[in-house]
Amino acid sequence: MSLNAVAREVNECAVRRARAVRVALQRFASTESLHVCHLVSALCLLHCSQDRCNAFVVLWSRVVDRTALKHAYQMLTGPEQERVMERLGYWHVWTALGSPHNLYFNLKMSQPEQKDIARECVRAAVRESLKAKADSKAKGYGSQAQFLVGLQGNLKPVSIPEDDKMWSMCESNFTTMSFKYGPTAEQSLLRLNGCVTAIQRYYHMYCSSKRVRPSTPQQPPPTDAQQGLRNQLQESSSVLCG
């Protein structure tokens, strides 16, 4: 078999797998609703970026506990978050999630919605940065608080003080802005606790040579339709990932 024939077969398998995942998601979303914990489970089952984005977009409107949507959104990578925002609408996702903390942004200043989001993020970062510096000064030590992590303007890394002049500098000099907005103290602590829990779990597994069942928060049991979707996603994900 030639290399071209192998490539065609791989592409056909990838197309069939992606179609199977998309059909399963659409069939489920046409009749059922779900909780964020079930959306998280679906994202964990899918390993291909395109499938994960499709799952989030298709199931977005079916989530009943809307205030917890950000928990599932944060499971997406930076490029995945960008694609989801493009498909669902930047302002729609922005208003639904409620705050920028621990999220990735890649924004075009020529687009009004994206420029508004950039302005809101910069102003929020300036407020938090100035407050953190004031608190540190009151306690007698310096602080280098930075909330726009990995800031890039026009696809180039930039370093701009987060002060009252920051937005005017960004607006007049950049056509694009990309960054990750820093996490809150609670999010940082939650991540730290998660890492500690994972280390403890693997340590006990190593010591006992038995699988330790991780503790999970109480969540609604899946319905028959949700379990059916889970089974279909598992079957689809077992096929070659394109």
BELSULDA-V617608 format. One record per backbone hydrogen bond with DSSP energy under -1.0 kcal/mol. CO is the residue of the C=O (numbers start at 0). NH is the residue of the N-H. Records with the same first field share a line. If there is no record, write none. Layout:
CO: NH / NH
This chain:
1: 5
2: 6
3: 7
4: 8
5: 9
6: 10
7: 11
8: 12
9: 13
10: 14
11: 15
12: 16
13: 17
14: 18
15: 19
16: 20
17: 21
18: 22
19: 23
20: 24
21: 25
22: 26
23: 27
24: 28
25: 29
27: 30 / 31
33: 63
34: 38
35: 39
36: 40
37: 41
38: 42
39: 43
40: 44
41: 45
47: 51
48: 52
49: 53
50: 54
51: 55
52: 56
53: 57
54: 58
55: 59
58: 61
59: 62
61: 33
63: 65
64: 67
65: 68
67: 70
68: 72
69: 73
71: 74
72: 75
76: 80
77: 81
78: 82
79: 83
80: 84
81: 85
82: 86
83: 87
84: 88
88: 92
89: 93
90: 94
91: 95
92: 96
93: 97
99: 102
102: 180
104: 178
106: 176
107: 110
110: 114
111: 115
112: 116
113: 117
114: 118
115: 119
116: 120
117: 121
118: 122
119: 123
120: 124
121: 125
122: 126
123: 127
124: 128
125: 129
126: 130
127: 131
128: 132
129: 133
130: 134
131: 135
132: 136
133: 137
134: 138
135: 140
136: 139
146: 148 / 181
148: 179
150: 157
151: 177
152: 155
155: 152
160: 162
162: 165
164: 168
165: 169
166: 170
167: 171
168: 172
169: 173
174: 108
175: 153
176: 106
177: 151
178: 104
179: 148
180: 101
183: 187
184: 188
185: 189
186: 190
187: 191
188: 192
189: 193
190: 194
191: 195
192: 196
193: 197
194: 198
195: 199
196: 200
197: 201
198: 202
199: 203
200: 204
201: 205
202: 206
203: 207
204: 208
222: 226
223: 227
224: 228
225: 229
226: 230
227: 231
228: 232
229: 233
230: 234
231: 235
232: 236
235: 238
